[in-house]
Amino acid sequence: MDTLLIIEDEALFGGELKRHYQRAGWHVVLAPTLREAEHLLLRTRITPLVVLSDMNLPDGNGLDLLEKARALGETGEWVFLTGYGEPTDAERAQKLGAFDFLQKPTEFKTLDLVIAGAVRSARAQRRLKDQASAERLRYSPEAFIGSSPAARRVRELVARLQDLPLSSIMIAGETGTGKGLIARILHYSGVRADGPFVEVNCVALPKDLLESELFGHEQGAFTGAKGPHRGLMEQADGGSLFLDEISEMDPALQAKLLTAIESRKLRRLGGEREITVDIQVIAATNRDLVSAVGDGQFRADLYHRLSVFELTLPALRQRKEDIEELVMALVAEFNTKANKRVRHVPPEVMARLQAHDWPGNVRQLRNVIERCILLSNDEELPAEWLQLAPVHETQASQHGVVQEGSDWIHLPLDGSMALDDMDRHIIQTALERHGYNVMATARALGTTRETLRYRIQKYGLMKS
């Protein structure tokens, strides 16, 4: 049962309010003074969903108690009633986040509508707070599993970074090393944990759509823009914006992003008003951005702006002593998700897992363990579903295998190669075989020149 705290010094009116809301199904607590209400809120620690308070009480102003409650992180909504409120009180109530400010006398019908709105808002706030608390527990530095020196070094760096108000952080590392995990740890264990965490994959969206998603747009900004849209940078205000695969962002958009990060202001597409945003930018890349800057494929000024601190994650083959610990953690996770009961990993299976080079890193290991758990029949992790390439083939499988003089390309399906990497490899191989003739390559791949040119630009496959 939800709790409603009523702070009202008029005994007759307070009793009437209490009876009304008890009949409506509330657990009602009535406090006739601010002192008693403060004791209930700040010492007894009751957690009312809504507080209905008189503004002016014999022992003070209700806004003072609201300010104290907000300082302690209380998320309930407050509705104020007053018979002679000053304009300054209304302004202060708004600044402190009061839900509404009503003049006495107020009909119960009107008050019930306001309380119903406050209930919806308070429940939404509680859900967000509970979610943030759960994410903080889930994404602590210890979530980066491993006892190797490399893993301990990552955790130590993250622990130092989490309390620093850094404006931007760059996370580098091969595909599958855990860049997304580290981004979440930095946010949910850091100073912006109560703010939103907004993620965008820069390679997943075409340039025009990515610009609209990042900066938002106004109605009529382009065909199909039927209404205003808050961009991801606006949505991340007060929290963190995670830009995954930042190296794939179009250079023109890189310039606009740099301006927004430096000025902390943006303008929606088709808009005239500047919008101020307060965000921490966490960028991730699996490419060598220093080389990309040297080749003119990435802006040097944006790279230097993003890499206030750069954290490079080790590949799994560089910390193989962590494999056993990772395997057991993944077995426990997928047992829970799939309602399985695998308890034992045979020594020969663990030996194969530790001998593998893992070109797809932890993501590939995760896929292998998930497959084995899902297809298991008893308490033993089955070796038959490992489907790992022999060690001497690992390097070849990392880049795909091409047979000279043939029209075939062999690609690994063991999780070591991402879909975008396969797409890039197929197009690059076809271009090389056709002397970078776009028309001939498009014909061979069964696509259009426009589609092929878009992917050539997306993957940076211009002939050097």
Secondary structure, 3 states (H helix, E strand, C coil): CCEEEEECCCHHHHHHHHHHHHHCCCEEEEECCHHHHHHHHHHCCCCCCEEEEECEECCEEHHHHHHHHHHCCCCCEEEEEECCCCHHHHHHHHHCCCCEEEECCCCHHHHHHHHHHHHHHHHHHHHHHHHHHHHHHHCCHHHCCCCCHHHHHHHHHHHHHCCCCCCEEEEECCCCCCHHHHHHHHHHCCCCCCCCEEEEECCCCCHHHHHHHHHCECCCCCCCCCCCECCHHHHCCCCEEEEECHHHCCHHHHHHHHHHHHHCEEECECCCCEEECCCEEEEEECCCHHHHHHCCCCCHHHHHHHCCCEEECCCHHHCHHHHHHHHHHHHHHHHHHHCCCCCECCHHHHHHHHHCCCCCHHHHHHHHHHHHHHCCCCCECCHHHCCCCCHHHHHHHHHCEECCCCCCEECCCCCCCCHHHHHHHHHHHHHHHCCCCHHHHHHHHCCCHHHHHHHHHHHCCCCC
